[in-house]
Amino acid sequence: MYDEQYQIPIPADVRTRMELISGIGIKELINTGIAGIIGILLGYLYNMIFHSYIIAIAIFGVITVLTFIAVMKDKHNTSIAMLIGNIIKFYNNQQYYKYERYTRKKENNYELIII
């Protein structure tokens, strides 16, 4: 009760780090840049094998834009990439318990189910 007097409510739209654009900070730009470099390498490799310059540029553009969209944070400070990571962690931590159902009759004609 004593601690509740000194708590300050923090609004939802307050950011704790510097952002260049709303939802995009330095970390997100670094991730997008790394994905852009990977896109350039994949596009160059595709261009060397199939000699299609337009598709190589499209590979670079698609990888870079999808990464930019995936790492952009919303007003709740989460991104699509973080949500997908949380979903994967959730399904990896699931525990399954195998059980068998036994049914046996008692003297008074009712069933006792043991799980």
Secondary structure, DSSP 8 states (H G I E B T S, - for coil): -TGGGG-----TT--SS-EEETTEEHHHHHHHHHHHHHHHHHHHHHHHHH--HHHHHHHHHHHHHHHHHHH---TTS--HHHHHHHHHHHHHT--------EEEE-TTS-EEEE-
